[in-house]
Amino acid sequence: MAIVPKCCACASHGPTNQYAKPNDQLLSSISLYGNAKSKPMALSLPEEPKKVRIGSVKASVCSSTETIESKASFYSNSTYEESTSGSIQFGLLMENLNEIVESLGSKELELLERDILQQIKRLGALKLFHEGLYQNVASTPSLDSNILQLEVPLEKPKDKVKIVRSGKSQERKLKRIEATHKRAIERKSFILKSQKCHQRIISFGWRSMNHYTSKEESEFSEGVKVASKLERIREAIEKETGQPVCYNDWAKAANIDTRTLSQLLVHGSYCTDQLVQCTRPLVIHLVRKFRGIGIAPDDLLQAATFGVLKGAEKFDIKKGCKFSTYIRYWIRKAIFEEIAHNSRIFRMSVRAESMVRKIEKAQRELHFSLGRYPKDEETAKFTGFPLASVRLARRCSRSVRSLDQSVGHGLRLKLKDIIPDRSVEGHSSIDKKKLKDGLLFILEELNPREKQIIALRYGLNDGTCKSLEEVGKHFSLTKECIRKIEKGAIAKLRKDDIKGNLIMFLN
């Protein structure tokens, strides 16, 4: 083990405190760091060393370290010439310390070494002590360098003493920076929260925000039950009388006073608000599964909220079921009713809507497995529903879309801009009209009877062609006579100067 020089002196021959006087001599010797002109003191060792009292040694070390601290500033201003004489005295001290080391046990030396270094380190003078020790040892020729093997590496002395800062100012600066950064993050999160409040509530995900226990939820449901019961009493009175009911009549019908009625209504309103708030995340979580079915998310949220209140009226904690588990059924039921009533052009029952959804799901599965759209017979066989029900579901599965809905990405087009108008005539209808006008124009070259016979035979008036017999009855002529008149009229129309008006249609 490396031996560190011990800052102690020779012991006295006193009976009670054997090393009390050498400790005073030790202080005088150590003070050589600050006063290099002091004379060396003669040190003597006892012939038979006794056990060292660690407590007294610690006390002497504390006093010695205080002396080191007081002399440190003076030592920093001393010159190299003054330190030379101090080095000689320090060498004498180390020679006497060697004899003390030989007389003391190794265990006491270790304890003494540790106590001295701890006290010097506590005062912040450990580096200064090592610098002075290095300077004196380097200038002492008679000192063995193997003795001074310190735990901390020695450094060469500098002209000026380097001030070691505690680092507390740097810690305070870092704390201020962290506090500023934390406040900036909190301010940014507050801005983001305020911005999200203006967005659709459906954009928020599922978050566990229910801070109420099952007992509190059951109490809220009881308050909702009482308030709904009072509302039913009021509706019954208004339906019976046909007039708005006053507070006194309402309280009398409920067998309570007006003050109690007011308190119950206020408590019921409070319970309703709390239930709506605590079940809001669950409602949003369930509504998100029904997006894109032709109903606005806000309408689904409203329907689901009514389902929560309806379920709260029927909730009974004695059944052993949690309120959040029980309320899921009523939320889903309210959503299905809203979809069945408002998702299509015509209103369907909940049972029919459920059947249509099952058939549509089966068609998607068959399309994925077969790689093609399934036939109605295959869907009926797969689902077990009648063929008529499958065909009805296929006709009912057409969703309603708004004509103002945007089409494409980045295009300023709406659905009504690309749907053709059936009421406007196309090119073929225009050509037919022009042909009819041209035929009526060339018929003016015929006499009135020929013109009328041609119009009846080819249906130029009402679009219905007449037979020779029907035309003959109209003119009181035979069929052969009508045929000859028709043949002569056609021959007139085949002339080049007449049929030139229809050359564009003949080509």
Secondary structure as a PSIPRED ss2 file (coil, helix, strand):
# PSIPRED VFORMAT (PSIPRED V4.0)

   1 M C   1.000  0.000  0.000
   2 A C   1.000  0.000  0.000
   3 I C   1.000  0.000  0.000
   4 V C   1.000  0.000  0.000
   5 P C   1.000  0.000  0.000
   6 K C   1.000  0.000  0.000
   7 C C   1.000  0.000  0.000
   8 C C   1.000  0.000  0.000
   9 A C   1.000  0.000  0.000
  10 C C   1.000  0.000  0.000
  11 A C   1.000  0.000  0.000
  12 S C   1.000  0.000  0.000
  13 H C   1.000  0.000  0.000
  14 G C   1.000  0.000  0.000
  15 P C   1.000  0.000  0.000
  16 T C   1.000  0.000  0.000
  17 N C   1.000  0.000  0.000
  18 Q C   1.000  0.000  0.000
  19 Y C   1.000  0.000  0.000
  20 A H   0.000  1.000  0.000
  21 K H   0.000  1.000  0.000
  22 P H   0.000  1.000  0.000
  23 N H   0.000  1.000  0.000
  24 D H   0.000  1.000  0.000
  25 Q H   0.000  1.000  0.000
  26 L H   0.000  1.000  0.000
  27 L H   0.000  1.000  0.000
  28 S H   0.000  1.000  0.000
  29 S H   0.000  1.000  0.000
  30 I H   0.000  1.000  0.000
  31 S H   0.000  1.000  0.000
  32 L H   0.000  1.000  0.000
  33 Y H   0.000  1.000  0.000
  34 G C   1.000  0.000  0.000
  35 N C   1.000  0.000  0.000
  36 A C   1.000  0.000  0.000
  37 K C   1.000  0.000  0.000
  38 S C   1.000  0.000  0.000
  39 K C   1.000  0.000  0.000
  40 P C   1.000  0.000  0.000
  41 M C   1.000  0.000  0.000
  42 A C   1.000  0.000  0.000
  43 L C   1.000  0.000  0.000
  44 S C   1.000  0.000  0.000
  45 L C   1.000  0.000  0.000
  46 P C   1.000  0.000  0.000
  47 E C   1.000  0.000  0.000
  48 E C   1.000  0.000  0.000
  49 P C   1.000  0.000  0.000
  50 K C   1.000  0.000  0.000
  51 K C   1.000  0.000  0.000
  52 V C   1.000  0.000  0.000
  53 R C   1.000  0.000  0.000
  54 I H   0.000  1.000  0.000
  55 G H   0.000  1.000  0.000
  56 S H   0.000  1.000  0.000
  57 V H   0.000  1.000  0.000
  58 K H   0.000  1.000  0.000
  59 A H   0.000  1.000  0.000
  60 S H   0.000  1.000  0.000
  61 V H   0.000  1.000  0.000
  62 C H   0.000  1.000  0.000
  63 S H   0.000  1.000  0.000
  64 S H   0.000  1.000  0.000
  65 T H   0.000  1.000  0.000
  66 E H   0.000  1.000  0.000
  67 T H   0.000  1.000  0.000
  68 I H   0.000  1.000  0.000
  69 E H   0.000  1.000  0.000
  70 S H   0.000  1.000  0.000
  71 K H   0.000  1.000  0.000
  72 A H   0.000  1.000  0.000
  73 S H   0.000  1.000  0.000
  74 F H   0.000  1.000  0.000
  75 Y H   0.000  1.000  0.000
  76 S H   0.000  1.000  0.000
  77 N C   1.000  0.000  0.000
  78 S C   1.000  0.000  0.000
  79 T C   1.000  0.000  0.000
  80 Y H   0.000  1.000  0.000
  81 E H   0.000  1.000  0.000
  82 E H   0.000  1.000  0.000
  83 S H   0.000  1.000  0.000
  84 T H   0.000  1.000  0.000
  85 S H   0.000  1.000  0.000
  86 G H   0.000  1.000  0.000
  87 S H   0.000  1.000  0.000
  88 I H   0.000  1.000  0.000
  89 Q H   0.000  1.000  0.000
  90 F H   0.000  1.000  0.000
  91 G H   0.000  1.000  0.000
  92 L H   0.000  1.000  0.000
  93 L H   0.000  1.000  0.000
  94 M H   0.000  1.000  0.000
  95 E H   0.000  1.000  0.000
  96 N H   0.000  1.000  0.000
  97 L H   0.000  1.000  0.000
  98 N H   0.000  1.000  0.000
  99 E H   0.000  1.000  0.000
 100 I H   0.000  1.000  0.000
 101 V H   0.000  1.000  0.000
 102 E H   0.000  1.000  0.000
 103 S H   0.000  1.000  0.000
 104 L C   1.000  0.000  0.000
 105 G C   1.000  0.000  0.000
 106 S H   0.000  1.000  0.000
 107 K H   0.000  1.000  0.000
 108 E H   0.000  1.000  0.000
 109 L H   0.000  1.000  0.000
 110 E H   0.000  1.000  0.000
 111 L H   0.000  1.000  0.000
 112 L H   0.000  1.000  0.000
 113 E H   0.000  1.000  0.000
 114 R H   0.000  1.000  0.000
 115 D H   0.000  1.000  0.000
 116 I H   0.000  1.000  0.000
 117 L H   0.000  1.000  0.000
 118 Q H   0.000  1.000  0.000
 119 Q H   0.000  1.000  0.000
 120 I H   0.000  1.000  0.000
 121 K H   0.000  1.000  0.000
 122 R H   0.000  1.000  0.000
 123 L C   1.000  0.000  0.000
 124 G C   1.000  0.000  0.000
 125 A C   1.000  0.000  0.000
 126 L H   0.000  1.000  0.000
 127 K H   0.000  1.000  0.000
 128 L H   0.000  1.000  0.000
 129 F H   0.000  1.000  0.000
 130 H H   0.000  1.000  0.000
 131 E H   0.000  1.000  0.000
 132 G H   0.000  1.000  0.000
 133 L H   0.000  1.000  0.000
 134 Y H   0.000  1.000  0.000
 135 Q H   0.000  1.000  0.000
 136 N H   0.000  1.000  0.000
 137 V H   0.000  1.000  0.000
 138 A H   0.000  1.000  0.000
 139 S C   1.000  0.000  0.000
 140 T C   1.000  0.000  0.000
 141 P C   1.000  0.000  0.000
 142 S C   1.000  0.000  0.000
 143 L C   1.000  0.000  0.000
 144 D C   1.000  0.000  0.000
 145 S C   1.000  0.000  0.000
 146 N C   1.000  0.000  0.000
 147 I C   1.000  0.000  0.000
 148 L C   1.000  0.000  0.000
 149 Q C   1.000  0.000  0.000
 150 L C   1.000  0.000  0.000
 151 E C   1.000  0.000  0.000
 152 V C   1.000  0.000  0.000
 153 P C   1.000  0.000  0.000
 154 L C   1.000  0.000  0.000
 155 E C   1.000  0.000  0.000
 156 K C   1.000  0.000  0.000
 157 P C   1.000  0.000  0.000
 158 K C   1.000  0.000  0.000
 159 D C   1.000  0.000  0.000
 160 K C   1.000  0.000  0.000
 161 V C   1.000  0.000  0.000
 162 K C   1.000  0.000  0.000
 163 I C   1.000  0.000  0.000
 164 V C   1.000  0.000  0.000
 165 R C   1.000  0.000  0.000
 166 S C   1.000  0.000  0.000
 167 G C   1.000  0.000  0.000
 168 K H   0.000  1.000  0.000
 169 S H   0.000  1.000  0.000
 170 Q H   0.000  1.000  0.000
 171 E H   0.000  1.000  0.000
 172 R H   0.000  1.000  0.000
 173 K H   0.000  1.000  0.000
 174 L H   0.000  1.000  0.000
 175 K H   0.000  1.000  0.000
 176 R H   0.000  1.000  0.000
 177 I H   0.000  1.000  0.000
 178 E H   0.000  1.000  0.000
 179 A H   0.000  1.000  0.000
 180 T H   0.000  1.000  0.000
 181 H H   0.000  1.000  0.000
 182 K H   0.000  1.000  0.000
 183 R H   0.000  1.000  0.000
 184 A H   0.000  1.000  0.000
 185 I H   0.000  1.000  0.000
 186 E H   0.000  1.000  0.000
 187 R H   0.000  1.000  0.000
 188 K H   0.000  1.000  0.000
 189 S H   0.000  1.000  0.000
 190 F H   0.000  1.000  0.000
 191 I H   0.000  1.000  0.000
 192 L H   0.000  1.000  0.000
 193 K H   0.000  1.000  0.000
 194 S H   0.000  1.000  0.000
 195 Q H   0.000  1.000  0.000
 196 K H   0.000  1.000  0.000
 197 C C   1.000  0.000  0.000
 198 H C   1.000  0.000  0.000
 199 Q C   1.000  0.000  0.000
 200 R C   1.000  0.000  0.000
 201 I H   0.000  1.000  0.000
 202 I H   0.000  1.000  0.000
 203 S H   0.000  1.000  0.000
 204 F C   1.000  0.000  0.000
 205 G C   1.000  0.000  0.000
 206 W C   1.000  0.000  0.000
 207 R C   1.000  0.000  0.000
 208 S C   1.000  0.000  0.000
 209 M C   1.000  0.000  0.000
 210 N C   1.000  0.000  0.000
 211 H C   1.000  0.000  0.000
 212 Y C   1.000  0.000  0.000
 213 T C   1.000  0.000  0.000
 214 S H   0.000  1.000  0.000
 215 K H   0.000  1.000  0.000
 216 E H   0.000  1.000  0.000
 217 E H   0.000  1.000  0.000
 218 S H   0.000  1.000  0.000
 219 E H   0.000  1.000  0.000
 220 F H   0.000  1.000  0.000
 221 S H   0.000  1.000  0.000
 222 E H   0.000  1.000  0.000
 223 G H   0.000  1.000  0.000
 224 V H   0.000  1.000  0.000
 225 K H   0.000  1.000  0.000
 226 V H   0.000  1.000  0.000
 227 A H   0.000  1.000  0.000
 228 S H   0.000  1.000  0.000
 229 K H   0.000  1.000  0.000
 230 L H   0.000  1.000  0.000
 231 E H   0.000  1.000  0.000
 232 R H   0.000  1.000  0.000
 233 I H   0.000  1.000  0.000
 234 R H   0.000  1.000  0.000
 235 E H   0.000  1.000  0.000
 236 A H   0.000  1.000  0.000
 237 I H   0.000  1.000  0.000
 238 E H   0.000  1.000  0.000
 239 K H   0.000  1.000  0.000
 240 E H   0.000  1.000  0.000
 241 T H   0.000  1.000  0.000
 242 G C   1.000  0.000  0.000
 243 Q C   1.000  0.000  0.000
 244 P C   1.000  0.000  0.000
 245 V C   1.000  0.000  0.000
 246 C C   1.000  0.000  0.000
 247 Y H   0.000  1.000  0.000
 248 N H   0.000  1.000  0.000
 249 D H   0.000  1.000  0.000
 250 W H   0.000  1.000  0.000
 251 A H   0.000  1.000  0.000
 252 K H   0.000  1.000  0.000
 253 A H   0.000  1.000  0.000
 254 A C   1.000  0.000  0.000
 255 N C   1.000  0.000  0.000
 256 I C   1.000  0.000  0.000
 257 D C   1.000  0.000  0.000
 258 T H   0.000  1.000  0.000
 259 R H   0.000  1.000  0.000
 260 T H   0.000  1.000  0.000
 261 L H   0.000  1.000  0.000
 262 S H   0.000  1.000  0.000
 263 Q H   0.000  1.000  0.000
 264 L H   0.000  1.000  0.000
 265 L H   0.000  1.000  0.000
 266 V H   0.000  1.000  0.000
 267 H H   0.000  1.000  0.000
 268 G H   0.000  1.000  0.000
 269 S H   0.000  1.000  0.000
 270 Y H   0.000  1.000  0.000
 271 C H   0.000  1.000  0.000
 272 T H   0.000  1.000  0.000
 273 D H   0.000  1.000  0.000
 274 Q H   0.000  1.000  0.000
 275 L H   0.000  1.000  0.000
 276 V H   0.000  1.000  0.000
 277 Q H   0.000  1.000  0.000
 278 C H   0.000  1.000  0.000
 279 T C   1.000  0.000  0.000
 280 R H   0.000  1.000  0.000
 281 P H   0.000  1.000  0.000
 282 L H   0.000  1.000  0.000
 283 V H   0.000  1.000  0.000
 284 I H   0.000  1.000  0.000
 285 H H   0.000  1.000  0.000
 286 L H   0.000  1.000  0.000
 287 V H   0.000  1.000  0.000
 288 R H   0.000  1.000  0.000
 289 K H   0.000  1.000  0.000
 290 F H   0.000  1.000  0.000
 291 R C   1.000  0.000  0.000
 292 G C   1.000  0.000  0.000
 293 I C   1.000  0.000  0.000
 294 G C   1.000  0.000  0.000
 295 I C   1.000  0.000  0.000
 296 A C   1.000  0.000  0.000
 297 P H   0.000  1.000  0.000
 298 D H   0.000  1.000  0.000
 299 D H   0.000  1.000  0.000
 300 L H   0.000  1.000  0.000
 301 L H   0.000  1.000  0.000
 302 Q H   0.000  1.000  0.000
 303 A H   0.000  1.000  0.000
 304 A H   0.000  1.000  0.000
 305 T H   0.000  1.000  0.000
 306 F H   0.000  1.000  0.000
 307 G H   0.000  1.000  0.000
 308 V H   0.000  1.000  0.000
 309 L H   0.000  1.000  0.000
 310 K H   0.000  1.000  0.000
 311 G H   0.000  1.000  0.000
 312 A H   0.000  1.000  0.000
 313 E H   0.000  1.000  0.000
 314 K H   0.000  1.000  0.000
 315 F C   1.000  0.000  0.000
 316 D C   1.000  0.000  0.000
 317 I H   0.000  1.000  0.000
 318 K H   0.000  1.000  0.000
 319 K H   0.000  1.000  0.000
 320 G C   1.000  0.000  0.000
 321 C C   1.000  0.000  0.000
 322 K C   1.000  0.000  0.000
 323 F H   0.000  1.000  0.000
 324 S H   0.000  1.000  0.000
 325 T H   0.000  1.000  0.000
 326 Y H   0.000  1.000  0.000
 327 I H   0.000  1.000  0.000
 328 R H   0.000  1.000  0.000
 329 Y H   0.000  1.000  0.000
 330 W H   0.000  1.000  0.000
 331 I H   0.000  1.000  0.000
 332 R H   0.000  1.000  0.000
 333 K H   0.000  1.000  0.000
 334 A H   0.000  1.000  0.000
 335 I H   0.000  1.000  0.000
 336 F H   0.000  1.000  0.000
 337 E H   0.000  1.000  0.000
 338 E H   0.000  1.000  0.000
 339 I H   0.000  1.000  0.000
 340 A H   0.000  1.000  0.000
 341 H H   0.000  1.000  0.000
 342 N H   0.000  1.000  0.000
 343 S C   1.000  0.000  0.000
 344 R C   1.000  0.000  0.000
 345 I C   1.000  0.000  0.000
 346 F C   1.000  0.000  0.000
 347 R C   1.000  0.000  0.000
 348 M C   1.000  0.000  0.000
 349 S C   1.000  0.000  0.000
 350 V H   0.000  1.000  0.000
 351 R H   0.000  1.000  0.000
 352 A H   0.000  1.000  0.000
 353 E H   0.000  1.000  0.000
 354 S H   0.000  1.000  0.000
 355 M H   0.000  1.000  0.000
 356 V H   0.000  1.000  0.000
 357 R H   0.000  1.000  0.000
 358 K H   0.000  1.000  0.000
 359 I H   0.000  1.000  0.000
 360 E H   0.000  1.000  0.000
 361 K H   0.000  1.000  0.000
 362 A H   0.000  1.000  0.000
 363 Q H   0.000  1.000  0.000
 364 R H   0.000  1.000  0.000
 365 E H   0.000  1.000  0.000
 366 L H   0.000  1.000  0.000
 367 H H   0.000  1.000  0.000
 368 F H   0.000  1.000  0.000
 369 S H   0.000  1.000  0.000
 370 L H   0.000  1.000  0.000
 371 G C   1.000  0.000  0.000
 372 R C   1.000  0.000  0.000
 373 Y C   1.000  0.000  0.000
 374 P C   1.000  0.000  0.000
 375 K C   1.000  0.000  0.000
 376 D H   0.000  1.000  0.000
 377 E H   0.000  1.000  0.000
 378 E H   0.000  1.000  0.000
 379 T H   0.000  1.000  0.000
 380 A H   0.000  1.000  0.000
 381 K H   0.000  1.000  0.000
 382 F H   0.000  1.000  0.000
 383 T H   0.000  1.000  0.000
 384 G C   1.000  0.000  0.000
 385 F C   1.000  0.000  0.000
 386 P C   1.000  0.000  0.000
 387 L H   0.000  1.000  0.000
 388 A H   0.000  1.000  0.000
 389 S H   0.000  1.000  0.000
 390 V H   0.000  1.000  0.000
 391 R H   0.000  1.000  0.000
 392 L H   0.000  1.000  0.000
 393 A H   0.000  1.000  0.000
 394 R H   0.000  1.000  0.000
 395 R H   0.000  1.000  0.000
 396 C H   0.000  1.000  0.000
 397 S C   1.000  0.000  0.000
 398 R C   1.000  0.000  0.000
 399 S C   1.000  0.000  0.000
 400 V C   1.000  0.000  0.000
 401 R C   1.000  0.000  0.000
 402 S C   1.000  0.000  0.000
 403 L C   1.000  0.000  0.000
 404 D C   1.000  0.000  0.000
 405 Q C   1.000  0.000  0.000
 406 S E   0.000  0.000  1.000
 407 V E   0.000  0.000  1.000
 408 G C   1.000  0.000  0.000
 409 H C   1.000  0.000  0.000
 410 G C   1.000  0.000  0.000
 411 L C   1.000  0.000  0.000
 412 R C   1.000  0.000  0.000
 413 L E   0.000  0.000  1.000
 414 K E   0.000  0.000  1.000
 415 L H   0.000  1.000  0.000
 416 K H   0.000  1.000  0.000
 417 D H   0.000  1.000  0.000
 418 I H   0.000  1.000  0.000
 419 I C   1.000  0.000  0.000
 420 P C   1.000  0.000  0.000
 421 D C   1.000  0.000  0.000
 422 R C   1.000  0.000  0.000
 423 S C   1.000  0.000  0.000
 424 V C   1.000  0.000  0.000
 425 E C   1.000  0.000  0.000
 426 G C   1.000  0.000  0.000
 427 H H   0.000  1.000  0.000
 428 S H   0.000  1.000  0.000
 429 S H   0.000  1.000  0.000
 430 I H   0.000  1.000  0.000
 431 D H   0.000  1.000  0.000
 432 K H   0.000  1.000  0.000
 433 K H   0.000  1.000  0.000
 434 K H   0.000  1.000  0.000
 435 L H   0.000  1.000  0.000
 436 K H   0.000  1.000  0.000
 437 D H   0.000  1.000  0.000
 438 G H   0.000  1.000  0.000
 439 L H   0.000  1.000  0.000
 440 L H   0.000  1.000  0.000
 441 F H   0.000  1.000  0.000
 442 I H   0.000  1.000  0.000
 443 L H   0.000  1.000  0.000
 444 E H   0.000  1.000  0.000
 445 E H   0.000  1.000  0.000
 446 L C   1.000  0.000  0.000
 447 N C   1.000  0.000  0.000
 448 P H   0.000  1.000  0.000
 449 R H   0.000  1.000  0.000
 450 E H   0.000  1.000  0.000
 451 K H   0.000  1.000  0.000
 452 Q H   0.000  1.000  0.000
 453 I H   0.000  1.000  0.000
 454 I H   0.000  1.000  0.000
 455 A H   0.000  1.000  0.000
 456 L H   0.000  1.000  0.000
 457 R H   0.000  1.000  0.000
 458 Y H   0.000  1.000  0.000
 459 G C   1.000  0.000  0.000
 460 L C   1.000  0.000  0.000
 461 N C   1.000  0.000  0.000
 462 D C   1.000  0.000  0.000
 463 G C   1.000  0.000  0.000
 464 T C   1.000  0.000  0.000
 465 C C   1.000  0.000  0.000
 466 K C   1.000  0.000  0.000
 467 S C   1.000  0.000  0.000
 468 L H   0.000  1.000  0.000
 469 E H   0.000  1.000  0.000
 470 E H   0.000  1.000  0.000
 471 V H   0.000  1.000  0.000
 472 G H   0.000  1.000  0.000
 473 K H   0.000  1.000  0.000
 474 H H   0.000  1.000  0.000
 475 F H   0.000  1.000  0.000
 476 S C   1.000  0.000  0.000
 477 L C   1.000  0.000  0.000
 478 T C   1.000  0.000  0.000
 479 K H   0.000  1.000  0.000
 480 E H   0.000  1.000  0.000
 481 C H   0.000  1.000  0.000
 482 I H   0.000  1.000  0.000
 483 R H   0.000  1.000  0.000
 484 K H   0.000  1.000  0.000
 485 I H   0.000  1.000  0.000
 486 E H   0.000  1.000  0.000
 487 K H   0.000  1.000  0.000
 488 G H   0.000  1.000  0.000
 489 A H   0.000  1.000  0.000
 490 I H   0.000  1.000  0.000
 491 A H   0.000  1.000  0.000
 492 K H   0.000  1.000  0.000
 493 L H   0.000  1.000  0.000
 494 R C   1.000  0.000  0.000
 495 K C   1.000  0.000  0.000
 496 D H   0.000  1.000  0.000
 497 D H   0.000  1.000  0.000
 498 I H   0.000  1.000  0.000
 499 K H   0.000  1.000  0.000
 500 G H   0.000  1.000  0.000
 501 N H   0.000  1.000  0.000
 502 L H   0.000  1.000  0.000
 503 I H   0.000  1.000  0.000
 504 M H   0.000  1.000  0.000
 505 F H   0.000  1.000  0.000
 506 L H   0.000  1.000  0.000
 507 N C   1.000  0.000  0.000
